[in-house]
Amino acid sequence: MLVEKNIPLQDLNTFGIAARADLLVRVRSAQQVCDFATSPCYSGPHAQARPVLVLGGGSNLVLSGDVVHAVVLKMEIPGMALVHETAQHRIVQAGAGVRWHDLVVWTLQQGWGGLENMALIPGTVGAAPVQNIGAYGVELQDRFHSLDAVDLHTGRAFTLQADQCAFGYRDSVFKHRAAHAGDLGLAGRAVITQVRLALPKQWQPELGYLELQRRVEASGLAAPSAQQIFDWVCAIRRAKLPDPALVGNAGSFFKNPTVTEEQCRDIIAREPKIVHYPMPDGSIKLAAGWLIDACGWKGKTLGRAGVYEQQALVLVNRGTRANSVTGGEVMTLARAIQTSVYERFGIRLEPEPVVV
Ligand code: EPU
C-alpha cells in the first residue's frame, strides 16, 4: 500500500480534468485493500470516516471540483489466469487493476471467444461490474461468473455471485448506497479486487447489433470468428468514439432513457424519425445520442467542453493539457443539453459516468 499526498489526477481520468487528490492510496493486492480498511487513512464506517473514491482507469468519471477530498483508492491489482473449467465454460479470473481491453485480447490469444463484442471499452476489470459495461449486443452480466471484494466497513473479503450483483442496464449493486441496514447497495463500501468470467466452450457469434450485421453482409463470411468480430468492433468504435489518449472524454455521457410504449407513441407522433428499440420487458429504449443530435448539439462547444462531432452522446475536452476543461464546464454543458432535451421531448437524461 503506497500513500501519496496532494496528487495531480489529470493523467488518472480519461477526461483529462486537472483536479488534485488530497490523499491517494495505491493498492496491488486484496490484502492491501484489507490493510487500507483498518489503516489510519480510513477509519471505517464512523461519522468521521472520509469517503473513498475507488479509481480504476478513470474512464467513467467526471471530477466536478478542483480538489477531491475523498481518499482516492487507486486499484492496481494485476493478473489474468484460467482458474476453473466446467463442461460448458472456462472460468477466467482477472485482477481489478487489469485493463479491460487487455483481458479481451489475452482471452482471444488463448483461443477463447466471448468478450470480443466488448473490445476497446476503456477502463479496468474492477470497474466493469460496477456499471455492467456493455457494447454491440453483449453486457458484462452475460459473461459474469463471480467476484471477490473487500468490505471497507469490516476489512473482510467476500465473494458475490451474479444474482447478488443486481445487474441492470449500466447498473449494479455497486452503484447504490444503502440508506438503511439491510438495503441493497454497496457503493462506498465494497471494493472489487478480482473478477471471474465464464467463457462458453461452445462459442456462438453475437451479431444482433445492426452495424455488425452490416459488416457480416459486406464481408460475405458465413461464420465469422471471434477474432473477426473483435476486429470489426474495434473498427466501429474507432470510427465513432474518440480515443481518450487524443481527445479527453468519458464515453457515453448519458444513459439511453427508457419510456413506456404509450409515451413512445406520443413522441413518435411528433418526431417520426426518433431512434428507439423495444426492450424485453415491454418498455422502449430511446437513443440519447439521437435526442441530443436532434437538439442541434453535435459538434457544439461551451467553454472548453464540447459535444463530439461523430457521436453526440460523448462530451469531450476541447482544452489543452495546460489549459484543460474543468469539471464545472463539463457539468454546465451537460445541464444545458439536459434542458434542451427536456424542453423538446419531455425526457430527462441521466448522466452515465460517476460525477464526484
Ligand atoms: N445517433 C444519432 N446521432 C448521434 C449519435 C447516435 O442519430 O450523434 C443514433 C445512431 O444513428 C443510432 C443510435 O443513435 O441509430 C444509437 O447510437 P449508437 O449505435 O452509437 O449507440 P449508443 O446507444 O449511442 C450505446 C452505448 C455505448 C456502446 C454502443 C454500442 C450507452 C449509454 N451507450 O451507445 O457504450 O458502445 O451502444 O453498443 O448505452 C458507454 O457506455 O460509454 C458506451 C460508449
Residues whose N, C-alpha, C, O or C-beta is under 5 A from the ligand:
A	BS01	EPU	G134 A135 Y136 G137 A250 G251 S252 F254 K255 N256 V275 A287 G289 W290 D293 Q310 Q311 A312 L313
